[in-house]
Amino acid sequence: MNKKRVLSGIRANGRLHLGNYLGAVKGMLELQNNLEYETFSIPRGNDLLRQLKTNQYDLFYMVADLHSINVPYNPKGFQQAVREVVLDYLAAGLDPQKCTLFIQSHVPEHVELSYLFSTTVTVARMLHLPTYKEKVKQHPENVNMALLYYPVLMAADILAYKSNLVPVGDDQLPHLEVAREIARKMNDTYGLDFPEPEQFKTKGSRVPSLTGEGKMSKSVEGSYINLTDDIKTIKKKLAAVPTDSGQGEKVPETGGVAALLQLVELFQGFAKKEEYERQYVASGVQYRVLKEELTEAIYKELEPIQERRSELEKDKGKVDRIIEEGAKKAREVASQTLQEVKLAMGLIMIH
Ligand code: AQP
């Protein structure tokens, strides 16, 4: 069976939040647990047919440490920050038996490949990306080359594995488009065979900020609920979401109320959201009740993840082994791609 390749990653700039979880990790899990039955015959004349459960995807999931250092960060605590993402991944259910879990900088082929790709990209194209402009606004004192280079390195992350699918949130779509352009350009110019990667979209591909403006983000204080938050913290954070009188002619489509309703849909289902919408235009919504029920629903999803996490925290050796093994497996594939690209670009001799 020809398996489709998948690549995804999360930066180590802070604890994972519900946006990262619903927009990216849930997609990674869905692909990991996507099993199908395969039938094949056992060799040496034995005509027995055996059915096996196999995954139709080859999965590469990384902690994007190199993407994390293009904004101000703390080098002393950085190794721990990277490890926290690995723990979050494992606690959320990523299984190193079913996917290759690795740290981006442990596979230096990504960086080499990104330099080769950068020869096909114009500076003007990078300067116009909305994600770049946003970061320039956030950190005007630190507009560095790595920030501009981010999408090229991300294209190398994806294409190093010739990935077909990328489980990421909607905010990453402009970057994914750059990866597709690079794939086309490399194929047209050098006769390579990169697939054009596509987003694997989840239901929560754009989780709103608790402030009622924009998306939930690690770098926007007051916008997020972390996977490690206890029930009291979740309650406090939801209590701070701005609301209105709870009644009106039309259900708001933006702001805190819209954000709450979207979270209701994601954690309690579409029918519950519709129920609140009906209440809004009739008798009115009691936000105290809505927030209490939503707190319970979110915590119900996070509690088992937190329990697994505290178990994993005790086993340092196990996590070290997973990371080491992951880098080995990832490098096998990435180094093969790098060789092909160098050969096609005339950087190594054809024998
Ligand atoms: N609000 C979101 N809704 C859905 N998906 C989201 N993702 C991030 N925020 C949301 C997805 O999470 C993955 C990893 O993101 P990242 O940490 O690598 O970078 P990011 O997108 O820049 O995340 P943040 O929290 O917004 O970080 P800051 O604030 O530092 O920029 C990606 O798949 C992303 O789409």
Residues whose N, C-alpha, C, O or C-beta is under 5 A from the ligand:
A	BS01	AQP	G9 I10 R11 N13 G19 N20 G23 A24 P167 V168 G169 D170 D171 Q172 G204 S205 R206 V207 K215 M216 S217 K218 S219 V220
